[in-house]
Amino acid sequence: MLLAFDVGNTNIVLGVFKDGKLITNWRMETDNRKSADEYGMIINQLFQYEGLKIEDVSDVIIATVVPSILYTLQHLSMKYFRRKAIVIGPGIKTGLVIKYDNPKQVGADRIVNAAAAVEKYGGPMIIIDLGTATTFCAVTAKGEYLGGTIAPGLKISSDALFEKTAKLPRVELEEPGQVICKNTNASMQSGLVYGHMGMVDFIVRKMKEELKAYEGTDTEPTVIATGGLASLIDNGIDCIDYVDKMLTLEGLEVLYRKNKNRRKPMSSEDIREQAATYEEKALKNR
């Protein structure tokens, strides 16, 4: 089995794949104060609940946008699974042609999403990830990753309103049903949710125009949305073709297949030494 970690700023999503199929997944809070042992105990309990065995995990792959937690998860992989995890970053084979000015600056999650979407849907496409940040990525029919847009996510915007104003409350992120609202909570929900829908609709429209111009074609790009808030935003706009909540996890499995045979085997002594090194680095980063 393959254990995949999609580490975001707010949550870690874990997925277990067997024979290339996602058989279960969990979500937990991202906490760089936790040790490898703490994460190990949590994962062990999750496995037991699902009737899975830790020893059946044959490999680990990690994509993270939180650098401070990476050493902890690498230590976890070495100690509990006796495998050096594949980490999405420079040197990873993706099948994409990265057209970003500095490819090293592209977030691991954006590359993973693009790799999954190319395999599942084919280009040209626009991928929207509605997480802590809302990201938009453009990919051509030839698998060229052109770049995109990064905007504050719904939760960031909501937190900012609450924290930077004296009287505005914290509100649930849900549609109020109207934009002429008669109380503060509904007014904030309207601005947050419908404002985000408007932003998504506008950026997708502009991105479609630029993507068509780049490719010199009238082919309509496919628009895929992922992330925890994708369904909420999709309810109010027509520009999203598919909501795919598991896109990032499935992308990790895609990249695992592309890279699993590129690593050198490690001896038991090498594993112990690497685990100790990662543990030391993790302690320095907590």
Secondary structure, 3 states (H helix, E strand, C coil): CEEEEEECCCEEEEEEEECCEEEEEEEEECCCCCCHHHHHHHHHHHHHHHCCCHHHCCEEEEEECCHHHHHHHHHHHHHHHCCCCEECCCCCCCCCEECCCCHHHCCHHHHHHHHHHHHHCCCCEEEEEECCEEEEEEECCCCEEEEEEEEECHHHHHHHHHHHCCCCCCCCCCCCCCCCCCCHHHHHHHHHHHHHHHHHHHHHHHHHHHHHHHHCCCCCCEEEEECCCHHHHHCCCCCCCEECCCHHHHHHHHHHHHHCCCCCCCCHHHHHHHHHHHHHHHHHHC
